[in-house]
Amino acid sequence: MPIIVNLDVMMAKRKMSLNELSEKVEITLANLSNLKTGKAKAIRFTTLEAICKALDCQPADILAYVEETYQ
């Protein structure tokens, strides 16, 4: 998938656990874990906004586009 989720990187930079972020963003651990591992197929803008606010970052700090190479 060409969209990479760097949520774990931002959480490490902010020294924030998955449980703590889950409480601040008011999202279940399961959904947050799916997002963190890249298993989520979509994210609501309101959720992205809440994550960015909790981690004091920009969406581009969490999401990155990497072009797929075809062989």
C-alpha positions, -999 to 999 in steps of 0.1 A, spaced: 0 0 0 14 34 -10 2 52 22 25 46 51 13 52 87 40 66 110 19 68 141 43 46 161 71 70 152 52 101 164 41 83 196 77 73 204 88 109 198 62 122 222 68 93 246 31 84 245 17 49 249 -11 35 229 -33 34 260 -27 71 267 -33 82 231 -65 60 230 -78 79 261 -69 113 247 -84 107 213 -114 87 226 -109 58 202 -108 21 210 -74 4 214 -84 -20 187 -91 8 162 -60 27 171 -39 -5 169 -53 -12 134 -44 24 124 -9 21 139 -1 -12 121 -14 0 88 -44 -24 87 -70 4 87 -85 11 53 -97 46 62 -95 73 88 -120 100 96 -107 136 95 -121 141 130 -100 112 142 -69 125 124 -75 159 138 -78 145 174 -46 124 169 -27 155 156 -39 176 185 -29 149 211 5 144 195 10 181 186 19 173 150 7 177 115 -11 150 93 21 147 72 40 136 104 17 106 106 8 98 70 33 95 41 29 85 4 54 61 -11 51 53 -48 47 16 -55 72 1 -78 60 -26 -102 84 -53 -114 
